Amino acid sequence: MTEPVRIGIIGAGMTGLSCARTLKDAGHAPMIFDKGRGIGGRLATRRAENGLQFDHGAQYITAKTEEFQKLIQSLMSVDAAGEWDMGERTGFIGVPSMNALAKALASDLDIRRQAQVSSVTETEDRWFLAIGEESLVFDRLIITAPAPQTMALLGTGHPISKQIAHVSLLPCWTLMAAFVDEVDALPASHRDPDTPLAWIANEKTKPGRPGRTAFVAQASPDWSKDHLELDKAAASDLMLSELCKKLDLDRSKVIHADAHRWRYAKVGTPLGEPYLSNASKTLFLGGDWCLDARVEAAFQSGSAIAEALLSEL
C-alpha cells in the first residue's frame, strides 16, 4: 500500500489556505504552520474594548478571474462575505469581519497556530522543520511567507533564494481609531495616495459591522518606510493627528487608538510568475509577492502550487 505523501505548508494566509484547500479536496492531508495566534495573514481583524473591531490588514477584495469569483460567491452564499459600497467603487469583504474569509476556507484543515518554524533543512529530498523542541519531516514543503522571510528560512545562499532576491515588498503603518460621538456624512472610504494617510476606511459603513465611529487609516509606503522603526505609540500619535486633521474630527473625542506595522504589506517588485519550485518538485514557494498586491493574487499562487503538486503525485 502506498504511503501517503506528507505535505507541510508554512503560512496560513490566503496562499497557504487556498493551496491546502485544493489539496484537502483532492484527498491529501496537508499540515499548516503559522506563527500567529490567528489565521488569514493580512485578512486580519483586530478586536478592542467596547465591541470595537477594525479590519487592519487587507481593506477589500476584487475578483477578476472566474475561479476566484466562484470562491467569493460561495463565501457569500454562507454569509462569510459581502459587498462593500465605497462610493467610487464596490469591493468584497469578509462578514462579520475580514478574517471570516480565512476562517471559512480553513474549515476542517489541520492548522498549527503559534508554531514558529525556526529552521528548514533538506536531506535526501525530505524536508525537516524545527518548531520549538519538535522536528517534523515532510515529503513536500510549501512556503508562503513573504519573500524576505522565506530567504531567511532557506538561507540566502540557497539556489531558490537567489531567484527571489529581486522581489521587493513595501511596509505599511495602519492606525485603528474610534471616537466617542457618532459622526455623520463621512464617506465610506477616502483615498489620497500622495499624503501621509493614503487610505481611510469608515468601518461602520461595512456590512455586518458594529455601528460605531471607527476608522482604519493606512499610511503611504513612503511615510511608512520613513517611520518604519517607530514604536507603536509614536506611530499612532502621528497618524491620529493626521486623521483628525483630514476628517476635521476632535482629538479629545478619541476613545481608542492603536497602530500596527505591516513590514511586508504590499508588493513593490513581484516575482512575475505564480510560484517557484526546486528541480525535484519537493519545495514550492508562493505568495501575493509572486504576482501582485491583491488577495486574489495570493489565492492564484496557492491554487497554482496545489495544481502543480497534484500533477506530480
C-alpha positions in Angstrom: 0.0 0.0 0.0 1.4 3.4 -1.0 2.3 5.6 1.9 0.5 9.0 2.0 2.6 11.9 0.9 3.4 14.2 3.8 2.8 17.8 2.9 3.8 20.7 5.0 2.7 24.3 4.4 4.3 27.3 6.2 1.8 30.2 6.5 -2.0 30.3 7.0 -2.7 33.3 4.8 -4.7 33.2 1.6 -1.9 31.4 -0.3 -1.4 28.7 2.2 -5.2 28.3 2.8 -6.1 28.1 -0.9 -3.3 25.6 -1.5 -4.3 23.5 1.4 -8.0 23.6 0.5 -7.3 22.3 -3.0 -5.0 19.6 -1.7 -7.5 18.6 1.0 -10.3 18.4 -1.5 -8.1 16.1 -3.6 -7.8 13.6 -0.8 -4.5 14.8 0.8 -3.9 15.9 4.4 -1.6 18.9 4.4 -0.4 20.3 7.7 -0.2 24.1 8.0 2.0 26.0 10.4 1.5 29.7 11.3 3.4 31.7 13.8 0.4 33.9 14.7 -2.4 33.3 17.1 -5.0 33.6 14.3 -5.1 32.7 10.6 -5.5 34.7 7.4 -2.4 36.8 7.3 -3.5 40.2 6.1 -7.1 39.1 6.1 -6.9 40.5 9.6 -9.4 41.9 12.1 -8.4 43.5 15.4 -11.0 43.5 18.2 -10.8 46.0 21.0 -12.8 47.1 24.1 -16.5 48.2 23.9 -17.2 45.9 21.0 -14.9 47.8 18.6 -13.4 46.0 15.7 -11.1 47.0 12.9 -10.1 45.4 9.6 -6.5 46.5 9.8 -5.0 44.4 7.0 -6.4 44.0 3.5 -9.2 46.5 3.1 -11.3 44.9 0.4 -11.1 42.3 -2.3 -11.5 42.4 -6.1 -12.4 39.3 -8.1 -11.2 39.3 -11.7 -10.8 35.6 -12.5 -13.6 33.1 -12.9 -12.1 30.8 -10.2 -11.8 33.5 -7.6 -15.3 34.9 -8.5 -16.7 31.4 -7.8 -14.9 31.3 -4.4 -16.3 34.7 -3.4 -19.8 33.7 -4.5 -19.6 30.5 -2.4 -18.5 32.5 0.6 -21.3 35.0 0.1 -23.8 32.1 -0.1 -22.8 31.1 3.5 -22.8 34.8 4.7 -19.0 34.8 5.1 -18.5 37.6 2.5 -20.5 40.6 1.3 -20.2 43.7 -0.9 -19.0 47.0 0.4 -20.1 50.1 -1.4 -17.2 52.6 -1.1 -18.8 55.3 -3.2 -16.3 55.4 -6.0 -16.1 51.6 -6.2 -17.5 48.3 -4.8 -15.4 45.6 -3.3 -15.9 42.4 -1.4 -15.1 42.0 2.3 -15.5 39.3 5.0 -18.6 39.3 7.1 -18.8 40.0 10.0 -15.1 40.6 9.8 -12.3 40.4 7.2 -10.8 37.2 8.8 -14.2 35.5 8.3 -13.0 34.7 4.8 -9.9 32.9 6.1 -12.0 31.0 8.7 -14.4 29.8 6.1 -11.5 28.5 3.9 -9.8 26.9 6.9 -12.8 24.7 7.9 -11.5 21.1 8.7 -7.9 21.9 7.7 -5.1 20.9 10.1 -3.6 24.2 11.2 -1.0 24.5 14.0 -1.1 28.1 15.3 1.7 29.9 17.2 4.0 27.4 15.5 7.2 29.3 14.7 9.3 27.4 12.2 12.9 28.2 13.3 14.7 26.2 10.6 14.2 24.3 7.4 16.6 21.5 6.4 16.7 19.3 3.3 18.0 15.8 3.5 17.6 13.3 0.6 14.5 15.0 -0.8 12.9 15.2 2.7 12.3 18.4 4.5 12.8 18.8 8.2 11.1 21.6 10.1 12.2 22.6 13.5 9.3 24.0 15.6 10.3 24.6 19.2 11.7 21.3 20.5 9.9 19.4 17.8 11.3 18.2 14.4 8.8 17.2 11.7 9.6 15.6 8.3 7.7 16.2 5.1 7.9 14.8 1.5 6.8 18.2 0.1 7.2 21.6 1.6 5.3 24.8 0.6 6.5 28.1 2.0 4.1 31.0 1.7 5.9 33.5 3.9 6.9 36.9 2.5 10.0 36.6 0.2 12.5 38.1 2.7 11.3 35.7 5.5 11.4 32.8 3.0 15.0 33.7 2.1 15.9 33.8 5.8 14.4 30.3 6.4 16.2 28.7 3.5 19.4 30.8 3.7 20.4 33.5 1.2 22.8 31.1 -0.4 20.1 28.6 -1.3 19.7 28.4 -5.1 16.0 29.2 -5.0 16.6 32.1 -2.6 18.7 33.7 -5.3 15.8 33.5 -7.7 13.6 35.7 -5.4 16.3 38.2 -4.3 14.9 40.8 -6.7 11.4 40.8 -5.2 10.6 43.9 -3.2 7.9 44.4 -0.6 6.7 47.7 0.9 5.7 48.4 4.5 2.5 49.9 5.8 1.7 51.5 9.2 -2.0 51.1 10.0 -4.0 53.2 12.5 -7.1 52.0 14.3 -9.1 54.8 15.9 -12.5 55.2 17.4 -14.4 58.3 18.6 -17.0 58.8 21.4 -19.5 60.7 19.2 -21.3 59.5 16.1 -20.0 61.3 13.1 -22.4 61.6 10.1 -21.8 62.4 6.5 -18.3 60.9 6.3 -17.6 58.8 3.2 -17.1 55.0 3.3 -13.5 55.4 2.2 -11.1 58.1 1.3 -8.1 57.6 -1.0 -5.3 60.1 -1.3 -2.0 58.3 -2.2 0.2 61.4 -2.2 -0.4 62.2 1.5 0.8 60.5 4.7 -2.6 58.8 5.1 -3.1 57.2 1.7 -6.3 55.4 2.7 -9.0 55.9 5.3 -11.9 53.4 5.8 -15.1 54.2 7.7 -15.6 50.9 9.4 -19.3 51.3 10.3 -20.2 51.6 6.6 -19.3 47.9 6.1 -22.0 45.3 6.2 -22.2 43.3 9.4 -20.1 45.8 11.5 -20.9 47.5 14.8 -22.4 50.9 14.2 -19.6 52.8 15.9 -17.5 55.7 14.7 -14.3 53.8 13.9 -11.7 54.3 11.2 -8.8 52.4 9.8 -6.1 54.6 8.2 -3.2 53.2 6.2 -0.1 55.3 5.7 1.5 55.6 2.3 4.5 53.4 1.5 6.9 56.4 1.7 5.6 57.6 5.1 5.7 54.0 6.4 9.2 53.5 5.2 10.4 56.8 6.7 8.8 55.9 10.1 9.2 52.2 9.9 11.1 51.7 13.2 8.9 54.0 15.4 7.3 52.3 18.3 3.6 51.7 18.1 2.6 54.6 20.4 4.7 57.2 18.5 3.3 56.0 15.1 -0.2 56.0 16.4 0.1 59.5 17.8 1.4 60.9 14.5 -1.2 59.2 12.4 -4.0 60.1 14.7 -3.1 63.8 14.3 -3.2 63.4 10.6 -6.6 61.6 10.7 -8.2 64.2 12.9 -6.9 67.0 10.7 -8.0 65.3 7.5 -11.6 64.5 8.7 -12.0 67.5 10.9 -12.5 65.4 14.0 -11.9 66.5 17.6 -8.9 64.6 19.0 -10.3 65.0 22.5 -13.2 62.6 21.5 -10.9 59.7 20.8 -11.7 56.6 22.8 -9.4 54.2 21.1 -6.2 54.5 19.1 -3.7 51.8 18.2 -1.3 51.1 15.4 0.0 48.1 13.6 3.1 47.8 11.5 3.0 45.6 8.4 6.6 45.3 7.5 5.8 43.4 4.3 2.4 44.8 3.3 2.4 45.4 -0.4 4.3 44.1 -3.5 6.8 46.6 -5.0 8.5 44.3 -7.5 6.8 40.9 -8.0 8.4 37.7 -9.0 6.4 37.6 -12.2 5.1 34.1 -12.1 2.6 32.3 -9.8 5.2 30.3 -7.8 8.7 28.8 -7.8 9.8 25.2 -7.2 13.1 23.4 -6.9 14.2 20.9 -9.6 12.9 17.9 -7.7 9.5 19.4 -7.1 9.7 18.9 -3.4 9.8 22.6 -2.5 7.4 25.3 -3.6 7.4 29.0 -2.8 4.4 31.3 -3.2 2.5 34.3 -2.1 1.0 37.5 -3.4 4.6 38.7 -3.9 4.7 36.3 -6.9 2.1 38.3 -8.9 0.5 41.4 -7.4 -0.5 43.2 -4.2 -4.0 41.7 -4.2 -5.7 38.9 -2.2 -6.7 37.3 -5.5 -3.1 37.1 -6.4 -2.3 35.2 -3.2 -5.2 32.9 -4.0 -3.9 32.3 -7.5 -0.5 31.5 -6.2 -1.7 28.9 -3.8 -4.0 27.3 -6.3 -1.3 27.1 -8.9 1.1 25.4 -6.4 -1.6 22.9 -5.5 -2.3 22.0 -9.1 1.4 21.7 -9.9 1.9 19.4 -6.9 -1.1 17.3 -7.7 0.1 16.8 -11.2 3.3 15.2 -9.8 1.7 12.9 -7.2 
